[in-house]
Amino acid sequence: MYTFKEDSSIVGVAELRSKTSNVLNEIKKNKVILTKRNKPVGIIIDYKEYEKMQKIIDEVEDIVLGNIARDRIKRKDREAISLEEAEKRVGLY
């Protein structure tokens, strides 16, 4: 295992097979870049770090979709309907 940045380490696939417990301990401190034949093939991160990343992605998607919806409402050539009206039109209400 080679640490090349303060928060990242490189591990080869063969090393992962032989030293799994060491790698599992390493992901508590650093991101681990998994390589095969010296080429990156994946990243192993702590699950809590993954959850944080997913939460940020979800929040950014919500903001972007909200901005798209707001821009669509501002268009004069488009008719906007309420959620209740949309539900009635598709038979949910």
C-alpha positions in Angstrom: 0.0 0.0 0.0 1.3 3.4 -1.0 0.0 6.7 0.4 0.5 9.4 -2.2 -1.6 12.2 -0.8 -2.6 12.9 2.8 -6.0 11.4 2.3 -5.5 8.8 -0.5 -3.7 5.5 -0.8 -3.0 3.2 -3.7 -3.6 -0.6 -3.4 -3.2 -3.2 -6.1 -5.8 -5.9 -6.6 -3.3 -8.6 -5.6 -2.5 -6.7 -2.4 -6.2 -6.3 -1.7 -6.6 -10.0 -1.9 -3.7 -10.7 0.5 -4.1 -7.9 2.9 -7.8 -7.2 3.1 -7.9 -6.4 6.8 -5.1 -3.8 6.3 -7.1 -2.2 3.5 -10.3 -2.2 5.6 -8.4 -0.4 8.4 -6.9 2.1 5.8 -10.4 3.2 4.5 -11.2 4.5 8.0 -8.4 7.1 7.5 -8.0 7.5 3.7 -9.6 6.9 0.4 -8.1 3.8 -1.2 -7.5 3.8 -5.0 -7.7 0.3 -6.3 -5.4 -0.5 -9.2 -5.0 -3.3 -11.7 -1.7 -3.4 -13.7 -0.9 0.0 -12.3 -4.2 1.5 -13.7 -6.9 2.8 -11.5 -10.0 0.7 -11.5 -12.0 1.9 -8.5 -12.1 3.7 -5.2 -12.8 2.2 -1.8 -14.1 4.6 0.8 -15.6 4.4 4.3 -19.4 3.9 4.3 -20.0 7.1 6.3 -18.0 9.1 3.8 -20.1 7.5 1.0 -23.3 8.5 2.8 -22.1 12.1 3.1 -21.3 12.2 -0.6 -24.7 10.8 -1.5 -26.5 13.4 0.7 -24.6 16.2 -1.0 -25.4 14.8 -4.4 -29.1 14.5 -3.5 -29.2 18.1 -2.3 -27.5 19.4 -5.4 -30.0 17.5 -7.6 -32.9 19.0 -5.7 -31.5 22.5 -6.2 -30.9 21.9 -9.9 -34.4 20.4 -10.5 -36.0 23.2 -8.5 -34.2 25.8 -10.6 -35.4 24.0 -13.8 -38.9 23.9 -12.5 -38.8 27.6 -11.6 -37.5 28.5 -15.1 -40.2 26.5 -16.7 -42.9 28.3 -14.7 -41.5 31.7 -15.9 -42.0 30.8 -19.6 -44.9 32.6 -21.0 -45.6 30.0 -23.7 -46.1 27.2 -21.1 -49.2 26.6 -19.0 -48.4 25.6 -15.4 -50.8 23.5 -13.4 -50.9 22.6 -9.7 -49.8 19.3 -8.3 -53.4 18.5 -7.5 -54.5 19.1 -11.1 -51.7 16.9 -12.4 -52.7 14.1 -10.1 -56.3 14.4 -11.3 -55.2 14.3 -14.9 -53.3 11.1 -14.5 -56.0 9.5 -12.3 -54.2 9.6 -8.9 -56.6 11.9 -7.1 
